[in-house]
Amino acid sequence: MKKILLIDPNIEFATKIKESLNPILYPLATIIIFGLEGSNLFKELKTSFNFSFPQDIKLIILHESFFQIKDDLSNEYQCLLLKETKQKSNIYLTRGNDLVSWKKILLNNLNSEISKQINSTNSISVFYAFEQSSRIKFFQTLLLNLIKEGKKIFILPLKPLYAWYYNADFSPGKTLSDLMLQIEEDFAVNYQNMGHIFEKQVDHYFLPRPGKGLEDIFYYEENNLYILINLFQEFIKKNSEDSVGIIDIEFLKFEIFKNIAFQANAAYLDMPLEKNFGFIKAKEILAEFLAEKPRSCKFIQLSEDPQEYLKE
């Protein structure tokens, strides 16, 4: 049984969560509580920084008041932040979430756990641009360089079909929409299902066969998109050596990009230079992203000349 470690200064809340969720999570996982009340907990974390946690911990839930040690813990453990807010969320763990939301978020993260024995040369990147004029040029140059390096490239587009700017042709077979329907209907799926929908294109990268709906992407629940991303991540990590996964996002909420990027190896983003209202707001949310992102996710700025970065 997988163990989830809950680190929370509010022992009363932590105990309530443990007692309420453990019967629901059984036999897949069980929650255990670490620490003492309030400031004593932080003192204990800092003075015994070897963290004598059980070796079979699969996930740590860390209250946001201990955010400063999250990166240190993330080197060894998969971590989720518990936010103090009473607002409900389908993405974050919060004090205001009901048990159903807690269960979905925890199980999604447990299912996305990837063995440390998997080849580290396989990576996941996420691509997003505020300014579209240089987007296609940079993206195509990036693909060409990866192909020259001998990478096996899988692109997962999260955008409407009219924004699939790829040189692509597809034969009949299982589609991305078929897989999303399986996820929405709670069918048993795993990373191997991803292999059934990808098809190699003339430019040597792999794309998933699209469904018929031009704007299907707008109708998927966010939580189901994250399940799809977890499957894609595991598919890439367990694929042949030097496989690269690129999640190409367009026209979706920046919050979705951010949550996906936090689980990726690299995030490609442009830095808006103009001073109009829209770009000012883009810089604001970009600044928030850079402040919150974990060290495990490298920020790569899209330059006007794609070769400028790729030569580094």
Secondary structure per residue as TSV (DSSP state, phi and psi in degrees):
chain	resnum	aa	ss	phi	psi
A	1	M	-	360.0	133.5
A	2	K	E	-74.3	141.8
A	3	K	E	-107.4	135.0
A	4	I	E	-113.3	123.5
A	5	L	E	-97.3	122.5
A	6	L	E	-104.6	116.3
A	7	I	E	-110.6	106.6
A	8	D	-	-147.6	128.0
A	9	P	S	-67.9	-18.6
A	10	N	-	-91.5	88.2
A	11	I	H	-63.8	-33.9
A	12	E	H	-62.4	-45.0
A	13	F	H	-66.0	-45.4
A	14	A	H	-59.3	-42.0
A	15	T	H	-65.2	-39.9
A	16	K	H	-62.7	-43.7
A	17	I	H	-63.6	-45.2
A	18	K	H	-59.3	-50.2
A	19	E	H	-68.2	-30.5
A	20	S	H	-81.0	-37.7
A	21	L	H	-89.8	-30.2
A	22	N	H	-57.6	-42.4
A	23	P	H	-64.0	-29.5
A	24	I	H	-77.1	-40.2
A	25	L	H	-76.8	-23.4
A	26	Y	T	-61.5	137.4
A	27	P	T	-97.9	12.8
A	28	L	T	-73.3	-39.8
A	29	A	E	-155.9	163.4
A	30	T	E	-141.1	144.2
A	31	I	E	-96.8	133.5
A	32	I	E	-123.0	153.3
A	33	I	E	-106.5	137.4
A	34	F	E	-117.1	136.0
A	35	G	-	111.8	179.6
A	36	L	-	-118.8	179.5
A	37	E	S	-65.4	142.6
A	38	G	H	44.8	-126.5
A	39	S	H	-65.3	-26.2
A	40	N	H	-61.7	-33.5
A	41	L	H	-64.9	-46.3
A	42	F	H	-63.7	-40.4
A	43	K	H	-60.4	-41.5
A	44	E	H	-65.1	-40.7
A	45	L	H	-63.7	-40.6
A	46	K	H	-76.6	-37.3
A	47	T	H	-81.2	-25.1
A	48	S	T	-117.0	59.7
A	49	F	T	-70.3	-2.1
A	50	N	T	-72.1	-11.2
A	51	F	-	48.0	81.4
A	52	S	-	-74.2	60.7
A	53	F	-	-81.1	156.0
A	54	P	-	-57.6	143.9
A	55	Q	T	-70.3	-18.0
A	56	D	T	-97.4	21.4
A	57	I	E	-69.0	129.8
A	58	K	E	-105.1	-19.8
A	59	L	E	-155.5	138.2
A	60	I	E	-116.3	128.5
A	61	I	E	-99.3	117.1
A	62	L	E	-117.3	121.7
A	63	H	E	-61.0	143.8
A	64	E	G	-61.7	-17.9
A	65	S	G	-67.1	-15.6
A	66	F	G	-106.9	25.4
A	67	F	G	-55.7	-32.5
A	68	Q	G	-64.8	-18.7
A	69	I	G	-105.0	5.1
A	70	K	H	-62.1	-42.6
A	71	D	H	-62.4	-38.1
A	72	D	H	-64.9	-42.4
A	73	L	H	-68.0	-35.3
A	74	S	H	-66.2	-18.3
A	75	N	T	-66.2	-26.0
A	76	E	T	-116.3	-26.2
A	77	Y	S	-132.4	155.6
A	78	Q	-	-80.1	127.1
A	79	C	E	-122.3	144.3
A	80	L	E	-125.4	138.5
A	81	L	E	-87.3	140.2
A	82	L	E	-101.6	116.0
A	83	K	E	-88.4	143.7
A	84	E	-	-71.4	-22.5
A	85	T	-	-56.1	149.1
A	86	K	-	-88.9	-2.9
A	87	Q	S	-71.6	147.0
A	88	K	-	-83.5	150.2
A	89	S	-	-149.0	143.0
A	90	N	S	-91.8	-1.4
A	91	I	S	-111.7	-48.0
A	92	Y	S	-102.6	157.2
A	93	L	E	-82.6	126.4
A	94	T	E	-135.0	163.5
A	95	R	T	-64.4	-24.9
A	96	G	T	-88.4	-6.6
A	97	N	-	-69.3	143.8
A	98	D	-	-81.7	174.2
A	99	L	H	-64.7	-33.2
A	100	V	H	-62.2	-44.3
A	101	S	H	-65.1	-43.0
A	102	W	H	-58.2	-45.8
A	103	K	H	-61.8	-46.8
A	104	K	H	-61.5	-45.9
A	105	I	H	-65.0	-43.7
A	106	L	H	-65.3	-45.1
A	107	L	H	-67.0	-37.3
A	108	N	H	-61.4	-40.7
A	109	N	H	-73.6	-36.7
A	110	L	H	-65.9	-38.5
A	111	N	H	-71.7	-21.2
A	112	S	T	-87.8	-2.4
A	113	E	-	-60.3	132.8
A	114	I	-	-120.6	132.7
A	115	S	-	-58.0	137.9
A	116	K	T	-71.5	-9.6
A	117	Q	T	-82.2	-8.6
A	118	I	S	-70.0	146.9
A	119	N	-	-56.8	123.6
A	120	S	T	-75.9	-7.3
A	121	T	T	-75.1	-17.8
A	122	N	-	-81.2	134.3
A	123	S	E	-139.4	161.1
A	124	I	E	-120.9	128.6
A	125	S	E	-122.9	153.1
A	126	V	E	-124.4	140.0
A	127	F	E	-122.3	128.9
A	128	Y	-	-151.2	140.5
A	129	A	-	-138.7	135.1
A	130	F	S	-80.6	-39.2
A	131	E	-	-102.1	118.5
A	132	Q	-	-83.3	-16.0
A	133	S	T	-62.1	-38.0
A	134	S	T	-98.6	-1.7
A	135	R	H	-60.2	-53.8
A	136	I	H	-64.2	-42.0
A	137	K	H	-61.5	-47.4
A	138	F	H	-65.3	-43.2
A	139	F	H	-62.0	-44.7
A	140	Q	H	-65.4	-38.9
A	141	T	H	-66.0	-39.4
A	142	L	H	-59.7	-46.1
A	143	L	H	-61.8	-43.7
A	144	L	H	-60.4	-42.3
A	145	N	H	-67.0	-38.7
A	146	L	H	-66.1	-38.6
A	147	I	H	-64.9	-41.4
A	148	K	H	-62.1	-31.3
A	149	E	T	-79.1	-1.2
A	150	G	T	82.2	19.1
A	151	K	-	-77.4	147.9
A	152	K	E	-97.6	111.5
A	153	I	E	-104.7	127.2
A	154	F	E	-117.8	123.0
A	155	I	E	-108.4	127.0
A	156	L	E	-111.0	101.5
A	157	P	E	-79.9	127.0
A	158	L	E	-112.8	78.8
A	159	K	S	-168.5	163.6
A	160	P	-	-64.3	156.9
A	161	L	G	-63.0	-28.9
A	162	Y	G	-71.8	-4.3
A	163	A	G	-108.6	12.1
A	164	W	-	-82.1	87.0
A	165	Y	-	-85.5	59.3
A	166	Y	S	-122.2	150.0
A	167	N	-	-82.9	94.0
A	168	A	-	-137.2	148.8
A	169	D	-	-146.2	136.9
A	170	F	-	-124.0	143.1
A	171	S	-	-96.2	165.4
A	172	P	S	-61.3	146.6
A	173	G	S	161.8	-175.9
A	174	K	-	-61.1	140.0
A	175	T	-	-114.5	168.8
A	176	L	H	-60.4	-39.1
A	177	S	H	-64.9	-35.2
A	178	D	H	-62.4	-44.0
A	179	L	H	-65.9	-41.4
A	180	M	H	-64.0	-35.1
A	181	L	H	-64.9	-40.4
A	182	Q	H	-61.2	-41.1
A	183	I	H	-65.5	-44.1
A	184	E	H	-65.8	-30.6
A	185	E	T	-89.7	7.1
A	186	D	T	62.3	31.4
A	187	F	-	-72.5	154.2
A	188	A	-	-73.1	113.9
A	189	V	-	-129.5	155.0
A	190	N	-	-141.2	-176.4
A	191	Y	G	-60.8	-24.6
A	192	Q	G	-67.4	-23.9
A	193	N	G	-64.3	-26.7
A	194	M	G	-63.5	-36.2
A	195	G	G	-63.9	-21.4
A	196	H	G	-79.3	-16.6
A	197	I	T	-105.7	-13.4
A	198	F	E	-86.5	143.1
A	199	E	E	-135.8	135.1
A	200	K	E	-72.6	137.5
A	201	Q	-	-105.1	170.8
A	202	V	T	-63.5	-27.4
A	203	D	T	-88.8	14.4
A	204	H	S	82.3	-4.9
A	205	Y	-	-96.1	166.2
A	206	F	E	-106.4	137.3
A	207	L	E	-127.0	149.9
A	208	P	E	-76.1	142.3
A	209	R	-	-63.3	130.8
A	210	P	-	-80.7	155.8
A	211	G	-	-78.8	-174.1
A	212	K	S	-84.6	-25.4
A	213	G	-	-75.9	123.1
A	214	L	T	-62.0	-34.2
A	215	E	T	-121.8	32.7
A	216	D	G	-54.4	-35.6
A	217	I	G	-58.0	-28.7
A	218	F	G	-76.7	-12.9
A	219	Y	G	-105.3	-2.0
A	220	Y	S	-80.8	139.9
A	221	E	-	-67.4	142.3
A	222	E	H	-56.3	-42.2
A	223	N	H	-60.5	-36.0
A	224	N	H	-72.1	-31.4
A	225	L	H	-63.6	-39.0
A	226	Y	H	-68.6	-33.0
A	227	I	H	-64.2	-42.4
A	228	L	H	-59.2	-44.1
A	229	I	H	-63.2	-40.8
A	230	N	H	-60.3	-42.3
A	231	L	H	-64.0	-42.5
A	232	F	H	-64.3	-42.5
A	233	Q	H	-61.1	-45.0
A	234	E	H	-68.2	-36.9
A	235	F	H	-59.8	-44.6
A	236	I	H	-67.3	-45.5
A	237	K	H	-63.9	-30.0
A	238	K	T	-99.4	6.0
A	239	N	S	-80.8	-177.4
A	240	S	S	-64.4	161.7
A	241	E	T	-57.8	146.1
A	242	D	T	66.4	29.6
A	243	S	E	-85.5	142.2
A	244	V	E	-127.3	131.5
A	245	G	E	-108.0	129.2
A	246	I	E	-120.5	120.5
A	247	I	E	-97.3	111.4
A	248	D	E	-101.3	107.8
A	249	I	E	-108.9	135.9
A	250	E	-	-154.4	139.7
A	251	F	S	70.5	9.0
A	252	L	S	-102.6	164.2
A	253	K	-	-58.7	142.0
A	254	F	H	-62.0	-29.1
A	255	E	H	-60.8	-36.1
A	256	I	H	-66.7	-46.5
A	257	F	H	-55.6	-46.1
A	258	K	H	-61.1	-45.7
A	259	N	H	-66.4	-33.1
A	260	I	H	-72.4	-42.5
A	261	A	H	-62.3	-33.4
A	262	F	T	-62.7	-20.0
A	263	Q	T	-101.0	-0.2
A	264	A	S	-98.1	169.2
A	265	N	S	-81.5	-31.8
A	266	A	E	-149.5	148.7
A	267	A	E	-125.8	119.2
A	268	Y	E	-93.0	122.4
A	269	L	E	-143.5	148.7
A	270	D	E	-91.8	162.9
A	271	M	-	-115.0	99.5
A	272	P	-	-55.8	134.4
A	273	L	-	-105.9	-27.3
A	274	E	S	-69.7	163.7
A	275	K	-	-111.9	29.5
A	276	N	S	-80.9	170.2
A	277	F	H	-59.7	-44.7
A	278	G	H	-61.5	-44.6
A	279	F	H	-70.5	-30.7
A	280	I	H	-62.4	-43.4
A	281	K	H	-67.4	-35.4
A	282	A	H	-62.8	-40.3
A	283	K	H	-64.4	-34.6
A	284	E	H	-64.3	-47.4
A	285	I	H	-73.6	-26.9
A	286	L	H	-66.6	-40.1
A	287	A	H	-63.1	-39.8
A	288	E	H	-63.3	-41.8
A	289	F	H	-61.5	-46.0
A	290	L	H	-65.4	-32.1
A	291	A	H	-73.2	-29.6
A	292	E	H	-97.2	-23.0
A	293	K	S	-63.9	144.5
A	294	P	-	-73.7	159.0
A	295	R	T	-64.2	-21.5
A	296	S	T	-69.7	-15.5
A	297	C	S	-105.4	115.8
A	298	K	E	-85.6	131.0
A	299	F	E	-87.3	127.3
A	300	I	E	-124.5	115.9
A	301	Q	E	-79.1	133.8
A	302	L	E	-74.9	117.1
A	303	S	-	-92.9	163.1
A	304	E	S	-63.3	-33.2
A	305	D	S	-109.2	103.4
A	306	P	H	-56.0	-33.9
A	307	Q	H	-65.2	-24.9
A	308	E	H	-60.3	-44.8
A	309	Y	H	-76.2	-42.3
A	310	L	H	-69.1	-12.8
A	311	K	T	-78.9	-18.7
A	312	E	-	-67.4	360.0
